[in-house]
Amino acid sequence: MSEGTFGNPEVVEEEVDILLIGGGMAACGAAYELGPWIDQLKAEIGRDVSVKLVDKAALSRSGAVAQGLSAINTYIGDQDPADYARMVANDLMGITRDDLAYDVGRHVDHSVQKFEEWGLPIWKQPGDEGKSLKDGGKPVRSGKWQIMINGESYKWIVAEAAKSAIGSDNIQERVFIVKLVNDKNDPKRIAGAVGFSVREHKVYVYKFKACLLVCGGAVNIFRPRSVGEGTGRAWYPVWNAGSTYSMAAEAGAELTMMENRFVPARFKDGYGPVGAWFLLFKAKATNAFGEVYMDKNKELLNDYPPYGQAAVPASCLRNHLMLKEMKEGRGPIYMDTPTALQNLAKTMTPKEIKHLEAEAWEDFLDMCIGQAGVWAGENIEPEKTPSELMPTEPYLLGSHSGCCGIWVSGPEDVGAPDSWNWGYRSMTTISGLFTAADGVGASGHKFSSGSHAEGRLAAKGMIKYIRDHKDITPELDTPVEQLVEEIYQPVRNFLEHKDYTTAIDINPHYITPKMLQFRLQKIMDEYCAGVATWYQTNAKMLEVCEHKLGMLKEDSQKMRAKDLHELLRAWENYHRILTAEAHMKHIQFREESRYPGFYYRADFNFVDEENWKCFVNSTYDKNTKEWNVFKVEHVDLVAKPTAGH
């Protein structure tokens, strides 16, 4: 690579009607849905309608489903979508948008049925093996809303349908979009996006009428439990860098519930999934003395009505009961796999037992191969030896058991307040900017299938928007030359100062992306309720966090990029820092501990239903670098369950 080539990238400019940013389940859902609608829209407006999907990875193995899955966690079947909305609200301690959850619930099954039609193997009840879901086949459920699959090729199958719908020529892989650009004539409208190739020295500038921003959640904001040779191992995909939240915030979009985070309890070190073990294999989690802590500490749930009294207590409260055992010296925590398998084997033939043990391994091989490696490396046979469980570091997301994200327009036909919808499903408060899946705040438990369905809902919203704004001519509010300079600033930092020292990694004029990320993780871990403090913080610690993040933002302008990989890492860090700041600001603002087990404000260590059963929303001013955080009234649209239901 010559210095001249690296420092002066080729600039590629392109104008499309719709840009899809990201390559996960939501992007695939949107692409699939757009296919037929585009043909109809062409006929209506009398011209071609162009769409492009841009992904920083490769579509077939992009997003949270990249490694595969062993279950689809959202399938309604013959149940009531309103019950699904109630479950979502209960698990997230009461503060969710019922309109958004219900909308996903009434649409999600069609996506799952399409997955099966495209080739995804879905387990069926005895006697229904040859019958599809669409034709009434009954799936094997691992829980009330979950169904079992053989999903090692899940994403590949879904991506193929997306490619077929919009055409492979309209998919640009290995391009990292890092910045949205507002419209020159209307700062409340989006007009473009800019990014760079992670393979070639090219900067891409897109203009569009509407875009879908679906780059996943945020991982590696907090210092992970995995260190040394395990660095980089995480529960959620490490390439999720908060890009959805940070780019939307800089564009002026309103965020919501950014104080929420998910701290999953997972198999220790490998981050292996526990859902099938709890739900399908009926395993129990115990302390080191064999006591089932969910029974032993059940009285703690009485402090959090009604979320602790539901048939399945909120996820954070289950963590809360586990943490009591660990903090009081009764760890480690174990998944009692031997008892579970022995109980199931009581009515089985030797052949069926062998099949069951194979399923125990396949649960990991389908979606978390690293955990199978831990078992093998530690000589663990699940039918003989229990495995340790441990709460992970925090993650920010909106599609799994978390609800942070962006405030979006919902459906108009479910009785929601008028302020919850403004005409286009899934559009943010910035005109033309849409999101889905991890991007949508106040609405969790969509998982893979719900993310796909929500991408499809967003696609319909974008089609409607394009129809209503067909004469818009987008104009960028920032010159292309300035955008290129901003994106390549880490490269400039390196080229200008690399000869100052003989060792390029040691230089007073710049910091490497890796070292900057370590700083971010240390700050968040120690002051913003990470694993170092047992997920505890307080107002004073958050003041320190705020100060240190301010200095980190300044120093981030001195990041270097010696190659395209470091340029990728540098921009992921910019996104992580802004996302971390949003998270910190929201926790600072909400004076209660809404999610005990996920985080504790030690100075407000209670749930305050009277004053804080509300949404916390925020906006960011990219010019002044200041946040505005405020309350938004919460409204229940579905009656919440009584205790035990």
Number of C-alpha atoms within 10 A of each C-alpha: 7 6 9 9 12 19 16 16 17 15 15 12 12 12 17 16 22 24 24 25 25 29 30 30 33 34 34 30 28 28 29 24 23 25 18 12 15 17 12 14 18 14 11 10 13 9 9 12 19 15 22 24 27 22 25 23 19 19 28 21 18 22 28 23 22 20 20 21 25 24 23 23 23 24 27 21 18 6 12 12 20 20 17 23 27 22 24 27 26 23 24 25 24 23 23 27 26 26 27 25 26 24 21 26 26 17 20 25 20 14 21 24 18 15 19 18 13 14 12 21 17 24 18 20 13 11 9 15 13 10 14 17 20 14 8 10 18 20 22 18 21 20 15 14 16 20 24 22 22 19 23 21 20 28 26 19 17 25 24 17 19 26 20 12 18 23 16 13 9 15 19 19 18 16 24 26 26 21 22 25 23 25 22 15 13 15 16 17 22 30 29 27 22 22 23 27 21 20 11 14 17 19 24 20 23 22 25 24 27 28 30 28 27 28 32 30 30 30 24 26 29 27 24 22 19 17 11 6 7 12 11 16 18 20 24 22 20 15 21 24 26 30 30 29 36 27 23 27 24 21 25 22 28 22 28 27 28 30 24 28 23 25 25 25 21 19 22 19 20 22 26 23 20 18 19 22 20 18 15 18 19 17 21 19 22 25 23 16 11 14 16 18 20 21 10 13 15 13 11 14 20 11 12 19 15 19 27 25 20 19 13 15 21 28 24 27 23 22 20 21 21 26 22 16 20 16 10 8 11 18 19 15 27 23 25 25 23 16 19 19 21 14 13 15 16 9 10 13 10 10 8 13 17 13 11 18 15 11 16 20 16 17 26 23 21 20 25 21 18 16 21 20 15 17 16 11 9 9 10 15 15 19 16 13 16 18 19 19 25 22 22 23 28 28 24 33 30 32 28 21 24 29 33 31 34 33 27 29 25 28 19 16 8 14 10 18 13 10 8 17 20 16 14 24 25 31 29 28 22 20 21 23 27 31 33 37 36 32 34 31 30 30 33 29 28 28 20 28 28 32 33 30 30 33 30 26 24 30 32 19 21 27 21 17 19 20 14 10 13 13 10 12 13 21 19 22 16 13 9 16 9 10 18 21 14 14 19 22 20 26 24 21 19 23 17 12 15 19 11 12 12 9 9 14 14 13 16 10 15 22 22 22 24 13 11 22 24 14 18 23 20 18 24 27 25 22 24 32 27 26 21 16 14 19 23 24 24 19 18 12 17 21 16 15 23 21 12 17 21 15 10 19 17 10 13 22 16 22 27 28 25 18 15 18 11 19 24 21 21 28 25 21 25 25 24 26 26 22 26 28 20 25 20 22 21 22 27 22 15 22 19 21 21 28 25 25 25 28 28 24 25 15 14 16 17 17 19 15 14 7 10 19 18 19 22 25 23 24 21 22 14 12 7 7 10 10 16 12 20 15 15 14 9 17 17 15 17 15 10 19 16 12 12 11 10
